[in-house]
Amino acid sequence: MLGQSEGDSGATFSGIVAVHVDGRGNIYVLDNGDRAIQVFAPDGRHLRAIGGNGSGPGEFRDPAGFSVLGDSLLVTYDRILQRLTWFGMDGRLVTTRSVKLPMMQYGLVTYVAALDRGALVFGVTMGYHTEPRPGRDGTGTLLRVSADGSVIDTILAFDGPRMIAVRAQWRYPLLFPTPFAPGPHWDIGPDARIAFGYGDRNDIAVLDGAGRQVQRLQWDMPPSSVTGADVRDFRASFPWGDGVKGLDPATRDAAKRVLDTLAMPVAWPAFDAIRFDDRGRLWVRRAAGDRIPISEWDVFANGTQRLGTVRLPRRLSVRQISRDAIYGVTTDEDGVPRVRRFRLVDPTRERSRVDSAGPRASGHQPGRTTGRE
């Protein structure tokens, strides 16, 4: 596990943006606290920092994410500096490219991934305006951006995260997630395929790098019911967001009126996360409340062939899935984010080894894999 509440700056995190693991098992963690990519060996030793806080060459002010191309190049995008920065995997600065994405025109970049050496995908969400702008408020796009920084085209346009906008005394609206929000969710595979879907629509489209649908995964897993405890948890945590304690009374009253009128769904979305692993298999997490400690991820090959289920801690935000391990982020009781690695254990293989030695293993289900830290 990586991350601690105090100590060497390379091992302390305050806001993890992205995690990547290279072919040798080295772990790269982009943290918004020190505006740097911290690099760790597979055994957890801190190796080096890439970048740092600032506006000079190779520095960041507001990194939105990073991606890796093969085993030789790493690229980041900075929202404030509006530039791509390319590094070698050893941290050597290669080049920078300006990317002009005016926020009022495109929205906020929240996701960066490489399609190939010639293009990147930016996930962009349009915010909510002081004066409502129907058709633009809350929309999102996946943009294809060339390696030289120019916008090539729009791969996909969609309704963004479903939010409730409360008109506040501030300049901008106060935003809250809708109850048990269904997405959207997406990820980019190692072969440049894009998986996209909403949890309440029970299907996932698989697109090529140009946005053409090549497969469609029909989701037939029954969703979990919303319980009274789930509703109480949602109401107790509303309103959401930083600075909520400082809300003026009028805005707090407006938020409460909104909460009192919300219709609570009877079921969770069918899924609430999508990930490709390093072999191009699609992982889909079944949605459920945080009171359930274990989440179930269904794994699909060739887009539609279900291979089995993997069980992981519910509060683990999965960032990368390699051939034999899963890497994700959790937050401890002190609010400190940590990177955790879980080894993939196939119970059918373990059972075969035990059977050949004598007693039969118990407590495992065929086709179900467990992630062990």
C-alpha positions in Angstrom: 0.0 0.0 0.0 1.3 3.5 -0.9 0.4 6.7 0.9 0.9 7.9 4.5 -0.4 10.8 6.6 3.0 12.4 7.1 6.6 11.9 6.2 8.5 12.0 2.9 6.6 14.1 0.4 6.9 11.4 -2.3 4.9 9.0 -0.2 2.2 11.4 1.0 -0.9 12.1 -1.1 -3.7 14.6 -0.8 -5.6 14.3 -4.1 -4.8 11.4 -6.4 -5.7 12.2 -10.0 -4.4 9.1 -11.9 -2.5 5.9 -11.4 -0.6 3.9 -14.0 1.6 0.8 -13.8 4.2 0.1 -16.5 5.3 -3.3 -17.9 8.0 -3.7 -15.1 5.5 -3.1 -12.3 6.6 0.4 -11.5 3.7 2.5 -10.2 3.1 6.1 -11.3 0.8 8.3 -9.1 -0.2 11.8 -10.2 -1.2 13.8 -7.1 -2.7 17.3 -7.1 -1.2 18.1 -3.8 2.4 18.4 -4.9 1.6 18.7 -8.6 3.9 15.8 -9.5 3.9 12.2 -10.7 5.6 10.1 -8.0 7.2 6.9 -9.2 7.5 3.8 -7.1 9.2 0.4 -7.6 7.0 -2.7 -7.4 8.1 -3.2 -3.7 6.9 0.3 -2.8 10.3 2.1 -2.8 10.1 5.7 -4.0 12.2 6.1 -7.1 11.7 9.7 -8.4 9.3 12.6 -9.0 8.3 13.8 -12.4 7.2 17.4 -12.7 6.4 19.7 -9.8 4.4 22.8 -8.8 4.9 25.7 -11.1 4.6 27.1 -14.6 8.0 26.3 -16.0 9.0 23.5 -18.4 7.9 20.2 -17.0 5.9 21.7 -14.2 2.1 21.7 -13.5 -0.5 24.0 -12.0 -3.6 21.9 -12.5 -2.9 18.5 -14.0 -6.1 16.8 -15.3 -4.5 13.4 -15.8 -1.8 11.5 -17.6 -1.4 8.6 -20.0 1.4 6.3 -21.1 2.2 5.3 -24.6 3.9 2.0 -24.7 6.9 1.8 -22.4 8.7 4.9 -23.5 6.5 8.1 -23.3 4.3 9.7 -20.7 2.0 12.6 -21.4 0.1 15.0 -19.1 -2.4 17.7 -19.7 -2.6 20.9 -17.5 -5.9 22.7 -17.5 -4.6 26.1 -16.3 -1.5 26.1 -18.5 -3.5 24.5 -21.3 -0.6 22.4 -22.5 0.4 18.8 -23.1 3.8 17.9 -21.6 5.7 14.8 -22.8 8.2 12.9 -20.6 10.3 9.9 -21.0 9.5 7.2 -18.5 12.7 8.2 -16.7 11.2 11.6 -16.1 13.2 13.4 -18.8 11.3 16.3 -20.4 10.7 15.6 -24.1 8.5 18.4 -25.4 5.4 20.6 -24.6 2.5 21.4 -26.9 -0.2 24.1 -26.4 -3.8 22.9 -26.4 -6.4 25.7 -26.5 -9.6 24.4 -25.0 -11.5 27.5 -23.7 -13.7 26.3 -20.8 -16.7 28.3 -21.8 -16.6 26.6 -25.2 -15.6 23.1 -24.4 -16.0 22.6 -20.7 -13.7 21.2 -18.0 -11.3 18.4 -18.9 -11.7 15.6 -16.4 -10.1 12.6 -18.2 -7.0 12.0 -20.4 -6.1 8.8 -22.2 -3.9 7.9 -25.1 -5.5 6.3 -28.2 -2.1 5.8 -29.9 1.1 7.7 -30.4 -0.8 10.1 -32.7 -3.9 11.0 -30.7 -5.3 11.3 -27.2 -8.9 11.3 -25.8 -10.0 14.1 -23.5 -13.2 13.6 -21.5 -14.8 17.1 -21.1 -17.8 18.1 -19.1 -19.7 21.4 -19.6 -20.7 23.0 -16.3 -23.9 24.8 -15.4 -24.2 28.5 -16.2 -25.5 31.3 -13.9 -28.3 31.8 -16.5 -29.6 28.4 -17.5 -28.5 27.4 -21.0 -30.7 24.5 -22.1 -28.9 22.1 -24.4 -25.5 23.0 -23.0 -25.7 22.8 -19.2 -24.4 19.5 -18.0 -23.4 18.1 -21.4 -20.2 16.1 -22.1 -17.9 15.1 -25.0 -15.1 12.8 -25.7 -12.6 14.8 -27.9 -9.9 13.4 -30.1 -6.8 15.6 -29.7 -3.7 15.1 -31.8 -0.2 14.8 -30.3 0.6 18.3 -31.5 -2.2 19.7 -29.4 -4.9 20.4 -32.0 -8.5 19.1 -31.6 -9.2 16.6 -34.4 -12.9 15.9 -33.8 -15.6 14.9 -31.4 -15.8 11.2 -30.8 -18.9 11.2 -28.8 -21.3 13.8 -27.3 -23.6 12.9 -24.4 -25.5 14.1 -21.4 -23.0 14.6 -18.7 -23.2 13.6 -15.0 -26.8 14.1 -13.9 -26.7 17.0 -11.4 -29.2 19.1 -9.6 -28.4 22.8 -9.9 -29.5 25.1 -7.0 -29.4 28.8 -7.8 -27.3 30.2 -5.0 -26.2 33.7 -4.0 -22.8 32.9 -5.4 -21.8 33.6 -9.0 -22.3 30.0 -10.0 -25.0 27.4 -9.1 -24.5 24.9 -6.3 -24.5 21.4 -7.8 -25.6 18.1 -6.3 -25.5 14.6 -7.7 -28.9 13.1 -8.4 -29.8 10.2 -6.1 -27.8 7.1 -7.1 -26.6 8.8 -10.3 -26.2 6.5 -13.3 -23.2 8.0 -14.9 -22.0 8.3 -17.7 -19.1 5.9 -17.4 -16.4 5.2 -19.9 -12.8 3.8 -20.4 -10.2 3.5 -23.1 -8.8 0.0 -23.9 -5.2 -0.8 -24.8 -6.4 -1.4 -28.4 -8.0 2.1 -28.6 -11.5 0.8 -28.1 -13.8 3.0 -26.0 -16.5 1.5 -23.7 -19.3 3.9 -22.9 -22.6 3.5 -21.0 -25.2 4.7 -18.5 -25.9 2.4 -15.5 -29.6 2.8 -15.8 -29.8 1.9 -19.5 -28.5 -1.6 -19.1 -26.2 -1.6 -22.1 -22.6 -0.6 -22.9 -21.5 0.5 -26.4 -18.0 -0.4 -27.5 -16.6 2.1 -30.0 -13.5 2.3 -32.1 -11.2 5.3 -31.9 -13.3 7.3 -34.4 -16.5 6.8 -32.4 -18.1 4.0 -34.6 -19.9 1.4 -32.6 -18.3 -2.0 -33.1 -20.0 -4.0 -30.3 -22.8 -3.7 -27.8 -22.9 -5.4 -24.4 -26.5 -6.0 -23.2 -26.5 -6.0 -19.4 -28.8 -8.6 -17.9 -27.8 -8.5 -14.3 -30.7 -7.5 -12.0 -30.0 -4.2 -10.1 -29.9 -4.0 -6.3 -32.9 -2.5 -4.6 -32.6 0.9 -2.9 -33.2 0.4 0.8 -34.4 2.8 3.5 -30.8 3.0 4.8 -29.6 4.0 1.3 -32.1 6.8 1.2 -31.2 8.0 4.8 -27.5 8.0 3.8 -28.2 10.1 0.8 -30.3 12.6 2.7 -27.8 12.8 5.5 -24.9 13.6 3.1 -26.9 16.3 1.2 -25.8 18.9 0.3 -22.5 17.6 -1.1 -19.3 19.3 -2.0 -16.4 21.3 -0.5 -17.3 24.4 1.6 -20.8 23.2 2.4 -20.5 24.3 6.1 -20.1 27.8 4.9 -23.3 28.0 3.0 -25.4 31.1 3.6 -28.8 30.4 5.1 -30.7 31.3 1.9 -28.7 28.8 -0.2 -29.0 26.1 2.5 -32.7 26.5 2.6 -32.9 26.4 -1.2 -30.9 23.1 -1.2 -33.2 21.7 1.5 -36.3 22.5 -0.6 -34.7 20.7 -3.5 -34.0 17.7 -1.4 -37.6 17.5 -0.1 -38.9 17.3 -3.7 -36.5 14.7 -5.0 -38.0 11.4 -6.0 -35.9 8.5 -4.8 -35.5 5.6 -7.3 -36.5 2.1 -6.2 -33.3 0.5 -7.6 -29.6 1.3 -8.0 -28.3 1.6 -11.6 -27.3 -1.8 -13.0 -23.6 -0.8 -13.0 -21.5 2.1 -11.7 -18.0 1.7 -13.2 -16.3 0.4 -16.4 -12.6 -0.6 -16.9 -10.6 -2.3 -19.5 -7.7 -4.4 -18.3 -4.3 -4.7 -20.0 -5.5 -7.5 -22.2 -8.5 -5.6 -23.5 -11.1 -7.4 -21.4 -14.0 -5.3 -20.1 -14.7 -5.1 -16.4 -18.1 -3.8 -15.2 -18.9 -3.2 -11.5 -22.4 -3.9 -10.3 -23.8 -0.9 -8.5 -24.7 -1.0 -4.8 -24.6 1.1 -1.7 -21.5 1.8 0.4 -23.0 -0.2 3.2 -22.2 -3.3 1.2 -18.5 -3.9 1.9 -17.7 -6.1 -1.2 -18.3 -5.1 -4.9 -18.6 -7.5 -7.7 -17.0 -6.9 -11.1 -18.1 -9.0 -14.1 -15.4 -9.6 -16.7 -16.1 -9.9 -20.4 -13.9 -11.1 -23.3 -14.5 -10.1 -26.9 -17.0 -7.5 -25.8 -19.8 -9.9 -24.8 -18.5 -13.2 -23.5 -18.8 -13.2 -19.7 -15.8 -14.9 -18.1 -16.7 -14.6 -14.4 -16.8 -12.3 -11.4 -14.1 -10.6 -9.3 -14.8 -9.5 -5.7 -13.1 -6.4 -4.4 -13.7 -3.9 -1.5 -16.6 -1.6 -2.4 -14.7 1.6 -1.5 -11.8 0.8 -3.8 -11.7 3.1 -6.8 -10.1 0.8 -9.5 -7.6 2.7 -11.6 -5.7 0.0 -13.5 -6.0 -3.8 -14.0 -2.9 -5.7 -15.1 -2.5 -9.4 -15.9 -2.2 -10.5 -12.3 -3.1 -7.5 -10.1 -5.6 -4.7 -9.6 -4.5 -1.2 -8.6 -6.9 1.3 -6.9 -7.3 4.1 -4.5 -9.0 4.2 -1.1 -9.3 6.9 1.5 -8.6 6.1 5.2 -10.5 7.3 8.2 -8.3 10.4 8.3 -9.1 11.3 4.7 -5.7 10.3 3.4 -5.8 8.7 -0.1 -3.7 5.6 -0.5 -2.9 3.4 -3.5 -3.6 -0.3 -2.9 -2.6 -3.3 -5.0 -4.7 -6.5 -5.0 -3.4 -9.8 -6.4 -5.8 -11.7 -8.6 -6.4 -15.2 -7.1 -8.3 -17.8 -9.2 -10.1 -20.1 -6.7 -10.5 -22.9 -9.2 -6.7 -23.1 -9.6 -6.2 -23.0 -5.8 -8.9 -25.7 -5.4 -7.1 -27.9 -8.0 -3.8 -27.7 -6.1 -5.6 -28.6 -2.8 -7.6 -31.4 -4.4 -4.4 -33.0 -5.7 -2.9 -32.9 -2.2 -5.9 -34.2 -0.4 -8.7 -32.2 1.4 -11.0 -30.1 -0.8 -10.9 -26.3 -0.5 -14.1 -24.7 0.7 -15.7 -21.3 0.6 -15.0 -20.6 -3.2 -17.5 -20.4 -6.1 -16.5 -21.6 -9.5 -16.0 -18.7 -12.0 -15.5 -16.2 -9.2 -12.1 -14.6 -8.5 -11.0 -12.8 -5.4 -8.7 -9.8 -5.2 -6.2 -10.2 -2.3 -4.0 -7.5 -1.1 
